């Protein structure tokens, strides 16, 4: 893993005596799409607002490229591009005029850089049309273009797929992948679309009640994540007892006429040997990866993401 460009250390937010965000710590390296998941009221948006300085932290620290957001706010923000909620732009101006206007807020953004970003986001054909004629997907792409004009190290997108059709979501996913691979930007995405997060992100952090529940890798061949192993075997009750006694660290259940085990695929040979040695007949073994949605619901006790 590359060096972390964003670091949260014990970040806490207390409002009205209640901890909205509770001692949150994680790192995001360059060149990664990092997903931020949590049920309604988990503290996702509050955390993002603290990272970009829209609200203060009650405790803790955020570092952007080693620069403290608390102590050197303006310097830290030069390394962040963000869209919190909806991208803001002037609809009576063209896309290009919006980018020129936005570029004036940052020193060193050249015409060449604007053209580069337009090309990167695939906006060439429509960039000189007025924004009021843009679809929501086009406005989202223009918003991302604005956010990366000054070459930030971290791009933060709060619910970027809201209102997008499937084609728009896929386009956004492709552009984010291109940004991380070609420009080495760290992208943080907050979303409620679990299936899209699974396709879009390298890792996801799951928070609940303001606390970090887990950080999961999604791009390492899924080897680090649990599989569901289903075994069709003779003498089901006895096979269940044998595996429960033999593998104390594996959760074994009887589902219908089969055994279901929550474990990783590397354990299947050991499980098979134990059953064969005890003279059980095995009719089939099926392994399937737990989806992000299944993992999320399991870890949060079935709470929905909002």
C-alpha positions in Angstrom: 0.0 0.0 0.0 1.2 3.5 -0.9 1.8 6.2 1.7 -1.4 7.6 3.2 -2.5 11.0 1.8 -5.5 11.3 4.2 -5.3 10.2 7.8 -8.0 10.4 10.5 -6.9 10.1 14.0 -9.4 9.7 16.9 -11.9 12.0 15.1 -14.9 12.7 17.4 -17.9 15.0 17.0 -20.2 15.7 20.0 -23.5 17.6 19.4 -25.9 18.2 22.3 -24.0 15.8 24.5 -24.3 13.0 22.0 -21.3 11.5 20.1 -22.2 11.7 16.4 -18.8 10.5 15.4 -16.9 8.4 17.9 -13.1 8.1 17.9 -12.8 7.4 14.1 -9.3 6.5 12.7 -8.4 5.3 9.2 -5.9 6.0 6.4 -6.5 6.4 2.7 -3.5 6.0 0.4 -2.9 7.6 -3.0 -4.4 5.8 -6.0 -7.3 4.2 -4.1 -11.1 4.5 -4.3 -12.2 4.3 -0.7 -15.9 3.7 0.1 -17.6 5.1 3.1 -20.7 3.1 4.2 -23.1 3.3 7.1 -26.8 3.2 8.0 -28.8 6.3 8.5 -27.4 8.5 11.2 -24.1 6.6 11.3 -22.0 9.8 10.9 -20.8 9.5 7.3 -21.7 13.1 6.2 -20.6 14.5 9.5 -17.2 12.9 9.1 -16.9 14.3 5.5 -17.9 17.8 6.7 -15.1 17.6 9.4 -12.5 16.5 6.8 -13.3 19.5 4.5 -13.6 21.9 7.4 -17.4 22.7 7.1 -17.8 21.8 10.8 -15.2 21.6 13.6 -14.0 18.5 15.3 -14.7 18.0 19.0 -11.6 15.9 19.3 -9.0 14.3 17.1 -7.1 15.3 14.0 -7.3 15.0 10.2 -4.1 15.1 8.2 -3.9 15.8 4.4 -0.5 14.9 3.1 0.7 15.3 6.6 -0.8 18.8 7.0 -3.2 19.3 10.0 -6.7 20.4 9.0 -7.0 21.9 12.5 -3.8 23.9 12.6 -3.1 24.7 8.9 -6.6 24.6 7.4 -6.0 26.7 4.2 -2.8 24.8 3.3 -4.5 21.4 3.9 -7.5 22.4 1.7 -5.2 23.1 -1.3 -4.8 19.3 -1.5 -8.5 18.5 -1.3 -11.2 18.6 -4.0 -14.8 17.9 -2.9 -18.4 17.7 -3.9 -20.6 17.6 -0.8 -24.2 17.0 -1.8 -24.7 18.6 -5.2 -22.0 20.3 -7.4 -22.6 24.0 -7.5 -22.3 25.8 -10.9 -23.7 28.7 -12.9 -26.4 27.3 -15.2 -26.5 30.4 -17.5 -22.8 29.9 -18.3 -21.2 27.2 -20.4 -19.4 24.3 -18.9 -16.1 25.8 -20.0 -16.9 29.2 -18.5 -17.7 27.6 -15.2 -14.3 25.9 -15.2 -12.6 29.1 -16.0 -14.4 30.9 -13.2 -13.6 28.1 -10.8 -10.0 28.1 -11.9 -9.6 31.7 -10.8 -10.0 30.6 -7.2 -6.8 28.6 -7.4 -3.3 29.8 -8.4 -1.5 28.0 -11.2 -4.5 26.5 -13.0 -3.6 27.1 -16.7 -5.8 26.8 -19.8 -3.8 23.7 -20.6 -4.9 22.2 -17.3 -8.6 23.0 -18.0 -8.3 21.4 -21.4 -6.7 18.3 -19.8 -9.5 17.9 -17.3 -12.2 18.4 -20.0 -10.6 15.6 -21.9 -10.1 13.3 -18.9 -13.8 13.6 -18.0 -14.9 13.1 -21.6 -16.6 16.5 -21.8 -15.1 17.8 -25.1 -18.4 17.5 -27.1 -20.6 19.5 -24.7 -18.2 21.8 -22.8 -19.2 24.9 -24.7 -23.0 24.4 -24.2 -24.8 26.1 -21.3 -25.0 24.1 -18.2 -28.8 24.4 -18.0 -28.9 22.0 -21.0 -26.8 19.4 -19.2 -28.3 16.2 -17.8 -27.7 15.4 -14.2 -24.9 13.0 -15.2 -23.2 15.7 -17.3 -23.4 18.1 -14.3 -21.9 15.5 -12.0 -19.0 15.1 -14.5 -18.5 18.8 -14.7 -18.5 18.9 -10.9 -15.8 16.3 -10.7 -13.8 18.4 -13.3 -14.1 21.5 -11.1 -13.0 19.5 -8.0 -9.8 18.2 -9.7 -8.8 21.4 -11.6 -6.1 22.3 -9.0 -4.7 18.8 -8.9 -5.8 17.8 -5.4 -4.3 14.7 -3.7 -7.7 13.8 -2.3 -11.1 13.9 -4.0 -14.2 13.5 -1.8 -17.6 12.8 -3.3 -20.7 12.6 -1.1 -23.4 10.5 -2.8 -22.1 11.1 -6.3 -24.4 8.6 -8.0 -27.6 10.2 -6.7 -30.1 10.6 -9.5 -27.8 9.1 -12.1 -29.1 6.4 -14.5 -27.1 3.1 -14.8 -25.1 4.4 -17.8 -24.2 7.6 -15.9 -23.1 5.5 -12.8 -20.9 3.4 -15.0 -19.3 6.4 -16.7 -18.6 7.9 -13.3 -17.1 4.6 -12.1 -14.8 4.6 -15.2 -13.7 8.2 -14.6 -12.9 7.6 -11.0 -10.8 4.5 -11.9 -9.0 6.6 -14.5 -8.3 9.4 -11.9 -6.8 7.0 -9.4 -4.7 5.1 -11.9 -3.5 8.0 -14.1 -3.3 10.9 -11.6 -2.8 8.9 -8.4 -5.6 10.7 -6.6 -7.1 9.2 -3.5 -10.9 9.2 -4.0 -13.4 8.9 -1.0 -16.9 8.0 -2.0 -19.9 8.0 0.3 -22.9 6.2 -1.2 -26.0 4.1 -0.3 -25.8 2.0 -3.5 -24.0 -1.1 -2.1 -23.8 -2.9 -5.5 -22.1 0.2 -7.1 -19.7 0.6 -4.2 -18.7 -3.0 -4.6 -17.8 -2.3 -8.3 -16.3 1.1 -7.7 -14.1 0.8 -4.6 -10.8 -0.8 -3.6 -11.7 -0.8 0.1 -14.8 0.2 2.1 -15.0 1.5 5.7 -18.3 0.6 7.5 -19.4 2.8 10.3 -22.3 2.5 12.6 -23.3 4.7 15.5 -20.3 6.9 14.6 -17.9 4.0 15.2 -15.7 2.2 12.7 -17.0 -1.4 12.5 -14.7 -2.7 9.8 -12.5 -1.8 6.8 -12.8 -4.3 4.0 -10.7 -4.8 0.9 -12.7 -5.5 -2.3 -9.9 -5.8 -4.8 -7.5 -8.4 -3.6 -9.3 -11.3 -5.3 -11.7 -11.3 -2.4 -9.4 -13.8 -0.7 -9.4 -11.7 2.5 -13.2 -11.8 2.7 -15.4 -14.6 4.0 -17.0 -17.1 1.6 -20.2 -19.0 2.1 -19.5 -22.8 1.7 -22.5 -25.0 1.2 -22.0 -28.8 1.5 -24.5 -31.5 0.4 -23.6 -34.4 2.7 -25.1 -37.6 4.0 -26.3 -38.0 7.6 -26.8 -34.2 8.1 -27.1 -34.0 11.9 -24.0 -36.1 12.5 -22.0 -34.2 9.9 -23.1 -30.9 11.5 -21.9 -32.1 14.9 -18.6 -33.4 13.6 -17.7 -30.0 11.9 -18.9 -28.0 14.9 -16.6 -30.0 17.1 -13.7 -30.1 14.7 -13.7 -26.4 13.6 -14.4 -24.2 16.6 -13.6 -21.0 14.7 -16.1 -21.7 11.8 -19.8 -20.9 12.0 -21.7 -24.0 10.9 -25.5 -24.0 10.2 -28.1 -26.4 8.7 -30.0 -24.7 5.9 -32.6 -26.9 4.4 -31.0 -30.2 3.5 -27.4 -28.8 3.4 -24.7 -27.5 5.7 -23.6 -23.9 5.4 -20.3 -22.7 6.7 -18.9 -19.1 6.9 -15.2 -19.4 6.2 -12.7 -18.7 3.5 -12.0 -21.0 0.5 -8.6 -22.1 1.8 -10.3 -24.1 4.6 -12.4 -26.3 2.2 -9.7 -29.0 1.7 -9.4 -29.5 5.5 -13.2 -29.6 5.9 -13.5 -32.2 3.1 -10.8 -34.4 4.6 -12.5 -34.5 8.0 -15.8 -35.5 6.5 -14.2 -38.2 4.2 -12.2 -39.6 7.0 -15.4 -40.1 9.1 -17.0 -41.9 6.1 -19.6 -39.3 5.2 -20.7 -39.2 1.6 -20.2 -35.8 0.0 -22.6 -35.0 -3.0 -21.4 -31.5 -3.6 -19.5 -28.5 -2.3 -20.3 -25.0 -3.4 -18.4 -21.9 -2.5 -19.7 -18.4 -3.1 -18.3 -15.0 -2.1 -20.4 -13.0 0.3 -21.6 -9.8 -1.5 -20.8 -6.5 0.1 -24.5 -6.2 0.9 -24.5 -9.5 2.8 -21.4 -8.5 4.7 -22.8 -5.0 5.4 -26.1 -6.3 6.7 -24.4 -9.0 8.8 -22.0 -6.4 10.4 -24.7 -3.8 11.1 -27.4 -6.1 12.3 -29.5 -5.6 9.2 -29.7 -1.8 9.3 -30.2 -0.2 5.9 -27.7 2.2 4.3 -29.1 5.7 3.8 
